[in-house]
Amino acid sequence: MDNDIVIADLGLITETTLGQDLFNPVHINYTAVLDHEIDEKLLKRAWDRVKKVYPVLDTVLKLESGSVEFYMDPEVRAAHANDHAYLIAAENGNNVPIKSKVPIEPGCELVGKRLISVSYYDNSVTLSAYHALLDGGGLNIVFTSMLYVYLALYTGHEDKEPVVDLTEGRTVRDYYQGATLEYVFSQGYTPVPLYTLPLGCIGFRDSDMVRDHDSIAAGTLNIPVKNFINFCKDNGASPSSMMCALLAKAAYSLNPDVRDDIVFDVTVSVRKILGLDNTIANSVGLAVAYTTYEDIMNKSLSEISQKIRSDVDLQRTRDYYLSFRRVFCTYKHSPMYKSRTVTYIGKLDVGDNNHHIIDFDLGTNSLYNLFMMQLNDKFILSLYHGKATEKYMNELVKLFDEFGIKAEVKTPVHNIPTDSKTPVL
Amino acid sequence: MDNTENYYIAYGPRNLLWLMDHYNDIHIRFSAELDAEIDGELMQKAWEKTINVYPCIGCVIEMEGKELFFYKADGENKAIKSKAPINPGSDLVSNCVITATYYGNRVSVSAYHTMVDGGGLNEIFKTLLYFYISSYTGVYDEPVTVQTKEGRAPEGYYKTVSKGELGEFTPVPLHTMPYLKEYAEDPDMAADENDSKYFASIKFPADAFIVECKKIGANPTAMLALLTSKAFYALNPKEQKDLLFEITTSVRKIFGAEGCISNCTSDVIAEMCYKDIVNDDEAELVKKFRAEMDSQRSDDYVKTKRQLSSTYELNYVSKKITLTYIGEIDIGGNTKHISSFEMATNATQLVMLMQIGDEFVLMLEFGKATGRYINKFAELLTQMGIEAKKVSGPHKVIVDSDKQIL
């Protein structure tokens, strides 16, 4: 690969898990609902500005040895297992916001094969991307930047100290260094032992935590931020450890005969841990934690959530992360457990104009996940539990109520629309 | 299932080995050729006595929930006269998972690897050989050097480390490999187009081999790695990548399971560098190899890895050749009646070493490349002044049979 044309190296094709992106019916997407109909011209200007701040967004995918088709053959793929995926400057096409009710598939012709797309309709604007390009945290940085610029143009108000970095002309490294294996192996560290679950603790999933045909079911709950944060503080919990504890409670009451332990993967952003605070590239890790039937029945919520929190915290150090990545370069990474994932994305906050954002939603192709995002005074919980989604939502509402937290079903269980290559009007 | 009467011992959580055993058509197998044709009646009695020493041989394994248990079998587990070894778990042996087969001068014992490792199978094999040969020759040792005690409690000889009785220990970091390091491989070390595996063996005097080991500070395993590397680079003259070895080690001592026949192994990895082989500094090479191995053999290391393996399945990413120094078959005065030994598995990148009396038998399962490598090993040993004789092969490894084949 000619280094002159490479804008960023995504790492080995295998580690980018590009295969999932290429065939994914729903790419990770964030939607904001504003208090007015989207102004197409302003959105276009805002998106252009963001692309100048993050030129990597205006690139296209290039695989080391050729086209995607080249890698379709299993033998070829095996022989090229260590090829890289790159981002290179786009030679043609254009990536402008598309008016469409459903998200536009990133990587398609309509957006000039860029791995990120913007779509809008009425009051909503959606940003959708390949996971190989950025993770949920990175998508949030770009989304926040776009909304900040858009709302500044729309209202004529700019913050004195914007929450987003709109510096143009940065080098790619300044904002796009993912936690690739190459990066991991370039870092000095002190090896540490890895966290283990107790013997025989392999978790369980509900038998109806499956898809109905190919549909991706999700539902959304809103809970008041103040209420929930105080509740977490009173219990010495973090929001994600508390959600693990509550999900566990829900799981055992929905499965009264199950005595197996329950296992959670908690998504950990390694931006701070690795000192890559500004990066929009992939930098997530997973921390594993568990609780047991006995604990849920006999212990307080604070004991349960604190144990989960302290187990997760053990796995949130720089040395731990680097040790983990290295061990699973020597051994194949194949967990023995069946887990559910809890992902606390963070906060959607564009500053002074944030009150113009009245709602947030996310779309993704998930089955065992709970996502949390804070918007203004609400936590928005998106639950992806397949056919079990609805009963878990109801159970969570009951549990929140039990603990004095008023949860409302924002969006009842529904199927996530699949990405479209053409505008849907 | 209400079978409490026949309950024998709890094994522990079901595991992947157990699943593989179900589908594997060549189970771990020890075979010996004796200096006379096997007497079927005496073999039958010897096998019965062996089962009395290790009653789990007469047991079947049942899965209940996620746990495995031994129960006494409903029927008999007889030694079967057959050209092809009897498949463990088959109806012919009442579904018992450790079986004995004989034909002509040969006797074999096959087992589910979940149940026993090479060391454990060796204990069973020695007991059977002692009972059989002593009854055949009328020569009994006093004291006997193999286990012949009947009526022991199952816990006395069967302890599964998968139960998680790790005791107190300090978790340590795991040994990891360099980034994207690719190791050498010989594509001919693979099964043939019919998925047949191949075997060949040579033998040589044990004392001469040990003398050569001592000269360069090697233990037999390090010497095996050195010989394998030399053979590999001689047969693949263009190859310059390093070679990675996985070494099977017994961890009976660490788990207080000495004398147990249960699966008590732990793997370690160590590499041989191409440039060191070329530079021919054998003492240095062996020192590095042993140091790398030793870094993974402490009590804490083995227990850490064992504990981690209940959360993550630990399979190496890199290509490797496995080295297994099984031990020794010494059944006392009758050892001389054992004229040859073979261990078989379904592997294609495996080097095995076994001592029989005052000789070592070096066995290869290198797939299609087995013949070329066994000749090279013999040549290398001869160059070292160790007289190596061909014993067997290369030949296809016979697959287990559900039926008696006469």
Contacts between the chains, C-beta under 8 A, distances in Angstrom:
chain1	res1	chain2	res2	distance
A	12	B	180	8.0
A	82	B	180	5.9
A	82	B	182	8.0
A	181	B	179	6.4
A	181	B	180	7.6
A	182	B	179	7.1
A	185	B	178	7.8
A	185	B	179	3.9
A	191	B	173	3.4
A	191	B	174	7.6
A	191	B	176	7.4
A	192	B	173	5.7
A	193	B	171	3.6
A	193	B	172	5.7
A	193	B	173	5.6
A	193	B	174	7.6
A	193	B	304	5.9
A	194	B	171	7.9
A	194	B	174	7.2
A	194	B	308	5.8
A	194	B	311	8.0
A	195	B	311	7.8
A	196	B	171	7.8
A	196	B	307	5.0
A	196	B	308	5.2
A	196	B	310	6.7
A	196	B	311	4.6
A	197	B	310	6.9
A	197	B	311	4.6
A	198	B	310	7.9
A	199	B	13	7.4
A	199	B	163	7.8
A	199	B	164	3.5
A	199	B	307	7.5
A	199	B	310	4.8
A	200	B	13	5.7
A	200	B	66	7.4
A	200	B	164	7.3
A	200	B	310	7.1
A	201	B	310	7.8
A	201	B	311	8.0
A	202	B	66	7.9
A	288	B	311	7.2
A	323	B	173	6.1
A	323	B	174	8.0
A	326	B	176	4.3
A	327	B	174	5.2
A	327	B	176	5.7
A	328	B	312	7.7
A	329	B	176	6.8
A	329	B	177	6.7
A	329	B	179	6.7
A	329	B	317	6.7
A	330	B	174	7.3
A	330	B	175	7.5
A	330	B	176	4.5
A	330	B	177	4.4
A	330	B	316	6.6
A	330	B	317	6.3
A	330	B	318	7.6
A	331	B	312	7.0
A	331	B	314	4.8
A	331	B	315	6.1
A	331	B	316	6.1
A	331	B	317	6.5
A	332	B	313	7.4
A	332	B	315	5.0
A	332	B	316	7.7
A	332	B	317	5.6
A	333	B	312	7.0
A	334	B	312	6.4
A	334	B	313	4.4
A	334	B	315	7.1
A	335	B	311	6.8
A	335	B	312	5.6
A	335	B	313	7.8
A	336	B	309	7.9
A	336	B	310	6.4
A	336	B	311	5.9
A	336	B	312	6.2
A	336	B	313	5.8
A	337	B	311	6.6
